[in-house]
Amino acid sequence: MQFRPLELFCSVAEYRSFSRAAGEFALTQSAVSQAVQQLEEDLGVQLLDRTHRPLVLTQAGDCYFRQVQPLLRSYHRIEQEVRSIGGKVAGLLNVGAIYSIGSAYMPAAKLEFRRRFPDVNVRFEYSSSEGVAKLVEDGTVDLGFVSYARSSSKLKAIAWQQEPMRVICAPDHPFAKLPEIEISQLNGCELVGFDSSLKVRRAVDAFLTRNGVTVDVTMEFDNIDSMIRAVEANSGISILPEATVRKETADGSLRVVACKQMKLTRPLGIIVKRAGKPTRAADEFASMLIGHPMEPATKPPKNKKGSSSNPTEKGVSVVA
């Protein structure tokens, strides 16, 4: 059996959309629909319930999807390994990322990678940090991009960059009219904050405490997009990674407030499985972003007390 119909079905099943699957493979929606219909005829079962929007998998479709998807991943890994022997980088690359990294960095990264390696089809899956880690662990994605990456017995964390955090506000906020502020001016301000369960929230709180600043956290969110929308509605200020508000600052819906004392960064990293080795495509994608190939997976370094000496692997330069 040819693998393309299986790939198309899995794409439709994942996106619950013929049009999105068609866009991924640069095909017409009709061509994808016909391929899936032919697959159903070959199997003698209906895989998709087309009466719902978005599409719904039938019981047979769900069973087929769950068992075919890992088989396709294994096939693509074998295919990439064989092709890499001849020096060609091709096949499928699955990348996981947290939502903020996905929106801020991955579109441009995908375009550049496609320019360098046109025979590689790059697919992205977005989730929380915990979700991305699980995707890497179970092999759903080849590598993941997260904040505050940590190595574990199953995963290796590679430092990528330190992302500057900035004070942001709406255009009609009093801070927007000032050329610069002192960190002390944040005292008593209404702040749109990260959810208290997140590491970045604890980092922001610790930074403000070290600088003797007390704020009034009026809203908490577990995602940056909701925080941006709240600040745009002039619900106070926020402290966010500068890269995540590029679009809003460019169109004038948000302002970045200059503050020399705002020396806070969010560490971004790449996580990969320790078992085995990354595919050639995964290594090239990471190399494009961090400036050099990923190190082979090794056991985490131990200090004299037997614990890991650093949450991220050493020997990897951080690109600012």
C-alpha positions, 0 to 999 in steps of 0.5 A: 500500500502507498503511504500517501493516502495514510498520511493524508488521512492522518492529517485530516484526522489530526486537523479535523479538516480537509482544507488544512490537510490539503494546505499541508501537502500542497494539494487541492481539497478535492484531491485529499477528499478523494484519497481518503474516500478511496482508502475507506473503500479499500478498507470497507469501513467509514473512517470519517463522519462528514456530517459534523463540522469540524469532522469527527472520526468514526469508531473505526477511524479513531482506531485506525488513526491511533495505530497508523500514526505511530507506524508512519512516524517509524517509517519516516524515521527509517526513510530519513536515516536511509536518505541521510546516508546519501547526504540528502535531507528529506522526509517529515519533521514534527516539531512541538512548541509552546504557543508563545514560541510557536507564534513568535518564532516558528513561522519564520523558522519554517520558511527559512528551513523550507528554503534550505531543505525543500524536500522536508515537510515540517509539521508543528504541534502546539501545547503547554510545556508539559504537553510538549514534553509528553509529545517528545517523550512518546515520539509524536514530535522529533524535538520540542521548544519550551521555556525553562527547559529542564533535563530529565531521565528521558529528556535532554534540554538544550539552551537556545536563547534568553528572551528579554522581558519588557513592560508593556501597556496600551497606547492610552496608558500613562506610561505610554507617554513617557520616554522611560520609567524607573522600576519603582514606578511600577509600585501599586500598578495594576498588573495582568500576570501569568497564572501563579502555577507557571514558572515565568510567573514565579520568575517575575514575582521574584524579580519584582521582590528583589527590586522592592516593587509591589504590584496589584495583580488584577488578572491572571492567565495561563497564556500570553495571547489572553494577557495581550488582549487584556492589556490592549483593553487597558486593563493595566500593564504586563511584563511579557517576552518582547518577541511575543508582542512584535505584531501588536507593537508594530501595529500600535495596539501596544507600547513597550515601555523603556525601563533600564532596570528591567533586566529579566529574561525568559530562558528558551530551550529545545528538548529531545529524547535521550534514547536514540539520536535525532533525525538529520532533519531535526538536527538541521532544524535545531542547528539553524536556530542555535547555530551548531548541531545538537550534541548526542544524547548523554546522561545528565552530568552529576555534581559531587552530591549526585544530582544534576549540575544544571537544569540545561545541558552544558556545552551549548552556547546560548544565542541571544 
